[in-house]
Amino acid sequence: MKKILILTVTAGNGHNACAKALKDQFDGLEDVQIKVIDLVKTFGSRFDAWVVDKGYNFMASKMLWLYDMFYNHFLNYSPQQRYNCCVQKIAVGTVGGLLKEIMEFKPDVIYSSHFYGAIALSDIRLKYNLPCKVIVSCLDYVFSPFWQAGIGVDYFTIPNRDFLQQGMALGYNEKQLLPIGIPINKNILEYSNKNVATKEINIKEDEPTILVMFGGGFWSGGYKIFKNIAKAVKGREVNLIMINGKNQRDFKRVEKQHFQGINVVNVGFTDKLPSYLNCADFVVNKCGGISSTEVINMSLPMLVTEKVPAQEKYNLTYLKEKGAILSFKNKKDLKEKVNLLLDDENLRKNMSNQANKLKSNAVSEIADLINKLPNADYSFMENDVDFEEARREIKKTIRKKNKEYRRKNENSSSNR
């Protein structure tokens, strides 16, 4: 029996989607026991859970300039300051409960889809020699400034080999870094014939299809972009699919609209994303790591908004340099780019070819790695642990690390 503990954090939808993707990979196997836990909601304070979810959503949607300033400020932090970064407080708040969960469940492997899991487990390992293996994943085409605090893991999966040097600069060694891609649900990787997909969705196969995806997380500009696209293609015969996800407000607003000549397919939350992607000639999206990777793995051209949080701006820059996406700044730019993609088949083919070079099957490779790892032996670990005291001891150890860094820094400055 292989026991797997999957840690996620609700901060948008991507991390939960990644955790589910890995769980789904093992569904139906009798010799595997899986437990999925939201780390901060389960073991942190209510305030911390609000900060990482609702607080993040508010900053990234209502105060984007401040969020970007915060993000870019910490990008300039030295990796040697890993025990002093601002997210350590929230991570340390979870270590007592997480250690208790580990001692009771006794997982052979712990997987985390968020840096909070990597940091909490790295902190625990400062005091406790956990026998299980720890795997974590970067879900963007950039390293968050806080990954430097999670170097105590066994394996860190990264988008591709382009990120090896950056990972080592953060303090990871090459053996820890696995350049296998961003893990997404296996269903996205199951390519279907476009003819079959268009019949399933009930759209006209001989007309171009634009897929608009803005359904998840904090972002609230999807309806406006949908409406602007509909105006941009006025007079043309196109299929326009709008995936609203859990955004019921936008779903109802789209439902009320009628555009002559345009076949609108209005979709709420769906488990048929692969079918909609198979219908599309190109996708209009924001540049989240998971959603971008889903589109990339279908080898589809992508047009993305530039009004996104800092990490998505870095995703956009990287994927643009690779030739897989175009971006738009405003309504006029959106109209020009949409019509360009509709008219220029060679451009779409070139972008599709570039996206194809970035395809990966990370979730399958992570599952294969987990299967190969040995079962953990917990017999040497103490059973009688005061977990609140353990949390305090780990906190003291981190303070000691901070003092050591400051002392080294002061000595270095005085010797110049």
CORQUIFEN-V628019 format. One record per residue. N is the residue number from 1. RES is the residue in one small letter. OMEGA is omega in whole degrees, -180 to 180 (999 if undefined). Layout:
n=N res=RES omega=OMEGA
n=N res=RES omega=OMEGA
This chain:
n=1 res=m omega=176
n=2 res=k omega=178
n=3 res=k omega=-177
n=4 res=i omega=174
n=5 res=l omega=180
n=6 res=i omega=179
n=7 res=l omega=175
n=8 res=t omega=175
n=9 res=v omega=178
n=10 res=t omega=176
n=11 res=a omega=-164
n=12 res=g omega=-175
n=13 res=n omega=-171
n=14 res=g omega=-176
n=15 res=h omega=177
n=16 res=n omega=178
n=17 res=a omega=178
n=18 res=c omega=178
n=19 res=a omega=179
n=20 res=k omega=180
n=21 res=a omega=180
n=22 res=l omega=178
n=23 res=k omega=-179
n=24 res=d omega=-180
n=25 res=q omega=-178
n=26 res=f omega=-178
n=27 res=d omega=178
n=28 res=g omega=179
n=29 res=l omega=-175
n=30 res=e omega=-174
n=31 res=d omega=179
n=32 res=v omega=175
n=33 res=q omega=-175
n=34 res=i omega=175
n=35 res=k omega=180
n=36 res=v omega=-177
n=37 res=i omega=170
n=38 res=d omega=-170
n=39 res=l omega=-173
n=40 res=v omega=178
n=41 res=k omega=-176
n=42 res=t omega=-172
n=43 res=f omega=180
n=44 res=g omega=178
n=45 res=s omega=177
n=46 res=r omega=180
n=47 res=f omega=179
n=48 res=d omega=178
n=49 res=a omega=177
n=50 res=w omega=-178
n=51 res=v omega=-173
n=52 res=v omega=180
n=53 res=d omega=-176
n=54 res=k omega=179
n=55 res=g omega=177
n=56 res=y omega=-180
n=57 res=n omega=180
n=58 res=f omega=-179
n=59 res=m omega=-175
n=60 res=a omega=-179
n=61 res=s omega=-174
n=62 res=k omega=-177
n=63 res=m omega=-174
n=64 res=l omega=-179
n=65 res=w omega=-179
n=66 res=l omega=177
n=67 res=y omega=-180
n=68 res=d omega=178
n=69 res=m omega=178
n=70 res=f omega=-177
n=71 res=y omega=-177
n=72 res=n omega=175
n=73 res=h omega=-177
n=74 res=f omega=173
n=75 res=l omega=-178
n=76 res=n omega=178
n=77 res=y omega=175
n=78 res=s omega=175
n=79 res=p omega=179
n=80 res=q omega=178
n=81 res=q omega=-174
n=82 res=r omega=-179
n=83 res=y omega=-179
n=84 res=n omega=-178
n=85 res=c omega=-169
n=86 res=c omega=-178
n=87 res=v omega=180
n=88 res=q omega=-178
n=89 res=k omega=-179
n=90 res=i omega=180
n=91 res=a omega=-179
n=92 res=v omega=178
n=93 res=g omega=-179
n=94 res=t omega=-167
n=95 res=v omega=179
n=96 res=g omega=179
n=97 res=g omega=180
n=98 res=l omega=179
n=99 res=l omega=177
n=100 res=k omega=179
n=101 res=e omega=180
n=102 res=i omega=-179
n=103 res=m omega=-179
n=104 res=e omega=-177
n=105 res=f omega=-179
n=106 res=k omega=180
n=107 res=p omega=173
n=108 res=d omega=180
n=109 res=v omega=171
n=110 res=i omega=177
n=111 res=y omega=177
n=112 res=s omega=178
n=113 res=s omega=-177
n=114 res=h omega=-179
n=115 res=f omega=178
n=116 res=y omega=177
n=117 res=g omega=179
n=118 res=a omega=-178
n=119 res=i omega=-179
n=120 res=a omega=-179
n=121 res=l omega=176
n=122 res=s omega=178
n=123 res=d omega=179
n=124 res=i omega=-178
n=125 res=r omega=173
n=126 res=l omega=-177
n=127 res=k omega=-174
n=128 res=y omega=180
n=129 res=n omega=-178
n=130 res=l omega=-178
n=131 res=p omega=-179
n=132 res=c omega=175
n=133 res=k omega=-178
n=134 res=v omega=178
n=135 res=i omega=177
n=136 res=v omega=-178
n=137 res=s omega=170
n=138 res=c omega=-175
n=139 res=l omega=176
n=140 res=d omega=175
n=141 res=y omega=176
n=142 res=v omega=175
n=143 res=f omega=171
n=144 res=s omega=-179
n=145 res=p omega=-175
n=146 res=f omega=177
n=147 res=w omega=-179
n=148 res=q omega=180
n=149 res=a omega=-176
n=150 res=g omega=-172
n=151 res=i omega=-178
n=152 res=g omega=-180
n=153 res=v omega=179
n=154 res=d omega=-178
n=155 res=y omega=180
n=156 res=f omega=-180
n=157 res=t omega=-176
n=158 res=i omega=-171
n=159 res=p omega=178
n=160 res=n omega=-174
n=161 res=r omega=177
n=162 res=d omega=-173
n=163 res=f omega=-178
n=164 res=l omega=-177
n=165 res=q omega=178
n=166 res=q omega=179
n=167 res=g omega=179
n=168 res=m omega=177
n=169 res=a omega=178
n=170 res=l omega=178
n=171 res=g omega=177
n=172 res=y omega=173
n=173 res=n omega=-173
n=174 res=e omega=180
n=175 res=k omega=179
n=176 res=q omega=-171
n=177 res=l omega=180
n=178 res=l omega=-176
n=179 res=p omega=-171
n=180 res=i omega=178
n=181 res=g omega=178
n=182 res=i omega=-176
n=183 res=p omega=176
n=184 res=i omega=-176
n=185 res=n omega=-176
n=186 res=k omega=-179
n=187 res=n omega=179
n=188 res=i omega=-176
n=189 res=l omega=-179
n=190 res=e omega=-176
n=191 res=y omega=179
n=192 res=s omega=177
n=193 res=n omega=-178
n=194 res=k omega=179
n=195 res=n omega=179
n=196 res=v omega=-178
n=197 res=a omega=-178
n=198 res=t omega=176
n=199 res=k omega=179
n=200 res=e omega=-178
n=201 res=i omega=179
n=202 res=n omega=174
n=203 res=i omega=-178
n=204 res=k omega=-175
n=205 res=e omega=-175
n=206 res=d omega=177
n=207 res=e omega=179
n=208 res=p omega=-176
n=209 res=t omega=176
n=210 res=i omega=178
n=211 res=l omega=180
n=212 res=v omega=-177
n=213 res=m omega=175
n=214 res=f omega=-168
n=215 res=g omega=-169
n=216 res=g omega=170
n=217 res=g omega=-169
n=218 res=f omega=-165
n=219 res=w omega=-173
n=220 res=s omega=-176
n=221 res=g omega=-174
n=222 res=g omega=-178
n=223 res=y omega=180
n=224 res=k omega=179
n=225 res=i omega=176
n=226 res=f omega=-178
n=227 res=k omega=179
n=228 res=n omega=176
n=229 res=i omega=179
n=230 res=a omega=177
n=231 res=k omega=-178
n=232 res=a omega=-177
n=233 res=v omega=180
n=234 res=k omega=-179
n=235 res=g omega=179
n=236 res=r omega=176
n=237 res=e omega=-179
n=238 res=v omega=168
n=239 res=n omega=-180
n=240 res=l omega=-179
n=241 res=i omega=178
n=242 res=m omega=177
n=243 res=i omega=-176
n=244 res=n omega=-177
n=245 res=g omega=-178
n=246 res=k omega=-179
n=247 res=n omega=-177
n=248 res=q omega=-180
n=249 res=r omega=180
n=250 res=d omega=178
n=251 res=f omega=-179
n=252 res=k omega=-180
n=253 res=r omega=178
n=254 res=v omega=-178
n=255 res=e omega=-178
n=256 res=k omega=-174
n=257 res=q omega=173
n=258 res=h omega=-179
n=259 res=f omega=-176
n=260 res=q omega=178
n=261 res=g omega=-178
n=262 res=i omega=176
n=263 res=n omega=-177
n=264 res=v omega=173
n=265 res=v omega=-175
n=266 res=n omega=-172
n=267 res=v omega=173
n=268 res=g omega=176
n=269 res=f omega=-175
n=270 res=t omega=172
n=271 res=d omega=-179
n=272 res=k omega=-179
n=273 res=l omega=179
n=274 res=p omega=180
n=275 res=s omega=179
n=276 res=y omega=177
n=277 res=l omega=-180
n=278 res=n omega=178
n=279 res=c omega=-165
n=280 res=a omega=169
n=281 res=d omega=171
n=282 res=f omega=-174
n=283 res=v omega=173
n=284 res=v omega=-164
n=285 res=n omega=162
n=286 res=k omega=-168
n=287 res=c omega=173
n=288 res=g omega=-177
n=289 res=g omega=-179
n=290 res=i omega=-177
n=291 res=s omega=178
n=292 res=s omega=-179
n=293 res=t omega=176
n=294 res=e omega=180
n=295 res=v omega=179
n=296 res=i omega=-178
n=297 res=n omega=171
n=298 res=m omega=180
n=299 res=s omega=-179
n=300 res=l omega=171
n=301 res=p omega=-177
n=302 res=m omega=176
n=303 res=l omega=-172
n=304 res=v omega=177
n=305 res=t omega=178
n=306 res=e omega=179
n=307 res=k omega=-176
n=308 res=v omega=178
n=309 res=p omega=-171
n=310 res=a omega=-176
n=311 res=q omega=179
n=312 res=e omega=173
n=313 res=k omega=178
n=314 res=y omega=174
n=315 res=n omega=-179
n=316 res=l omega=-179
n=317 res=t omega=-178
n=318 res=y omega=-176
n=319 res=l omega=176
n=320 res=k omega=177
n=321 res=e omega=179
n=322 res=k omega=178
n=323 res=g omega=-176
n=324 res=a omega=-176
n=325 res=i omega=166
n=326 res=l omega=179
n=327 res=s omega=177
n=328 res=f omega=-177
n=329 res=k omega=-173
n=330 res=n omega=-177
n=331 res=k omega=-180
n=332 res=k omega=179
n=333 res=d omega=178
n=334 res=l omega=-180
n=335 res=k omega=-179
n=336 res=e omega=-176
n=337 res=k omega=178
n=338 res=v omega=-179
n=339 res=n omega=175
n=340 res=l omega=-179
n=341 res=l omega=177
n=342 res=l omega=-173
n=343 res=d omega=-171
n=344 res=d omega=-179
n=345 res=e omega=179
n=346 res=n omega=177
n=347 res=l omega=179
n=348 res=r omega=180
n=349 res=k omega=179
n=350 res=n omega=179
n=351 res=m omega=178
n=352 res=s omega=178
n=353 res=n omega=179
n=354 res=q omega=177
n=355 res=a omega=-179
n=356 res=n omega=179
n=357 res=k omega=-177
n=358 res=l omega=-177
n=359 res=k omega=178
n=360 res=s omega=176
n=361 res=n omega=-171
n=362 res=a omega=-175
n=363 res=v omega=177
n=364 res=s omega=180
n=365 res=e omega=177
n=366 res=i omega=178
n=367 res=a omega=178
n=368 res=d omega=178
n=369 res=l omega=180
n=370 res=i omega=180
n=371 res=n omega=-178
n=372 res=k omega=-177
n=373 res=l omega=-178
n=374 res=p omega=174
n=375 res=n omega=-175
n=376 res=a omega=178
n=377 res=d omega=-178
n=378 res=y omega=-173
n=379 res=s omega=-177
n=380 res=f omega=-176
n=381 res=m omega=178
n=382 res=e omega=176
n=383 res=n omega=-177
n=384 res=d omega=-177
n=385 res=v omega=172
n=386 res=d omega=-170
n=387 res=f omega=175
n=388 res=e omega=176
n=389 res=e omega=177
n=390 res=a omega=178
n=391 res=r omega=-180
n=392 res=r omega=180
n=393 res=e omega=178
n=394 res=i omega=178
n=395 res=k omega=178
n=396 res=k omega=-180
n=397 res=t omega=179
n=398 res=i omega=176
n=399 res=r omega=179
n=400 res=k omega=178
n=401 res=k omega=178
n=402 res=n omega=179
n=403 res=k omega=178
n=404 res=e omega=179
n=405 res=y omega=-179
n=406 res=r omega=179
n=407 res=r omega=179
n=408 res=k omega=-178
n=409 res=n omega=179
n=410 res=e omega=179
n=411 res=n omega=179
n=412 res=s omega=-179
n=413 res=s omega=-177
n=414 res=s omega=-179
n=415 res=n omega=-179
n=416 res=r omega=999
